[in-house]
Every structure is written in structure tokens, then in C-alpha cells.
Amino acid sequence: MGNKKSKNWHWSQDVHALFKKLGIEQVAYVPDGGLAKLINRCQADASIRSVVLTTEEEGVAQMAGAWLGGQKGVLLTQSGGVGNCINMLSMMQECRIPLLALVSMRGEWGECFPWQVPMGQSTIPALEAAKVIVHHVDQAEKVPETVHAAARLAFDSYRAVAVVISQRISGSGSRG
């Protein structure tokens, strides 16, 4: 994992393969351009239940339910959705239910939409205030290994862990 295999390689290929290896059976998400390739791979995989959410905090509850039902899941969200999750994250902390979240950033590298900046700049501090362990990654080649380390930490220590994927990688929010 983590090595570019061709010029068409995208980190989502290795992360999806990692999900399979880890036994991820559910993925919850609000549609997001930065995570679109990973979402599409999960949707196309009959062994992973992909759940479209109306709001991100539903995903925290979905992941708690998956865990309590004996399954591992992953929440996929954009940084703007983190603010919607703050209250629900306290449940994961208090109950020691593991949560693995992948967060695509907005409001940082090359952002062109000013309304994305406030929550983008608040995402990591908000997660840390909610006692979520944060791993920030800004190199595509490092995404798979970072997700793997975060998954081990989340599922082995019953903690909430977020992998924050830099806008530098996704390129979302830039006009060219």
C-alpha cells in the first residue's frame, strides 16, 4: 500500500482494499467531491453497505449501531459536516464506541469559496475538543497507511479517530 502503481493510481484504491482487509461492512456518508472516488468504490462493492445520510451526525449514530451490531464501519464526511457531529461525538467518547472517520478538508489549501473557510479552520480544533484523535495527512501516498493506523487505533482501543485529508490532495474548492 501507499506506492504509486501507475499514473492512474488514486489513494482510494488502496483505502478501499484496506477496508476489505479490515472487515469494514458499512460506510456512511453525505455525498462529497473530495471523497467521491472512495464513495463510488464502496457503493460498487456488494460486501459493503453504503448508507447515504441526510446529515453527518446520523453517521455517528449509524457507526455506533454498526459496532453494537457486531460490524465495523467508517464515516466519510467533509470538514463542514464535522460541526454537525459534535454533540453525537460525546456519545462515542462516553460509551467508548470506536469511530473511524475520514474527513475531506475544505477551507484550507487553495479554497475559493469563502463560506468554507470558517468551519475548515475549525475542524481539527472541534474534533480535538470532542476528544477525537486526529491524524492529518497532506500527501496522497500517505493516506492508506494513515487510514490503516487510525483504524487500528480506533478499533483496538475503542476510541474515536479521524483521518483529516488535506484539500491539497482532493483539490476540491479550487477553480483551476
C-alpha positions, 0 to 999 in steps of 0.5 A, spaced: 500 500 500 501 507 499 506 506 492 504 509 486 502 503 481 501 507 475 499 514 473 492 512 474 493 510 481 488 514 486 489 513 494 482 510 494 484 504 491 488 502 496 483 505 502 478 501 499 482 494 499 484 496 506 477 496 508 476 489 505 482 487 509 479 490 515 472 487 515 469 494 514 461 492 512 458 499 512 460 506 510 456 512 511 456 518 508 453 525 505 455 525 498 462 529 497 467 531 491 473 530 495 471 523 497 467 521 491 472 516 488 472 512 495 464 513 495 463 510 488 468 504 490 464 502 496 457 503 493 460 498 487 462 493 492 456 488 494 460 486 501 459 493 503 453 497 505 453 504 503 448 508 507 447 515 504 445 520 510 441 526 510 446 529 515 453 527 518 451 526 525 446 520 523 453 517 521 455 517 528 449 514 530 449 509 524 457 507 526 455 506 533 449 501 531 454 498 526 459 496 532 453 494 537 451 490 531 457 486 531 460 490 524 465 495 523 464 501 519 467 508 517 464 515 516 466 519 510 464 526 511 467 533 509 470 538 514 463 542 514 459 536 516 464 535 522 460 541 526 454 537 525 457 531 529 459 534 535 454 533 540 453 525 537 461 525 538 460 525 546 456 519 545 462 515 542 467 518 547 462 516 553 460 509 551 467 508 548 464 506 541 470 506 536 469 511 530 473 511 524 472 517 520 475 520 514 474 527 513 475 531 506 478 538 508 475 544 505 477 551 507 484 550 507 489 549 501 487 553 495 479 554 497 475 559 493 469 559 496 469 563 502 463 560 506 468 554 507 473 557 510 470 558 517 468 551 519 475 548 515 479 552 520 475 549 525 475 542 524 481 539 527 480 544 533 472 541 534 474 534 533 480 535 538 475 538 543 470 532 542 476 528 544 477 525 537 484 523 535 486 526 529 491 524 524 492 529 518 495 527 512 497 532 506 500 527 501 496 522 497 501 516 498 500 517 505 493 516 506 492 508 506 497 507 511 494 513 515 487 510 514 490 503 516 493 506 523 487 510 525 483 504 524 487 500 528 487 505 533 480 506 533 478 499 533 483 496 538 482 501 543 475 503 542 476 510 541 474 515 536 479 517 530 479 521 524 483 521 518 483 529 516 485 529 508 488 535 506 484 539 500 491 539 497 490 532 495 482 532 493 483 539 490 476 540 491 474 548 492 479 550 487 477 553 480 483 551 476 
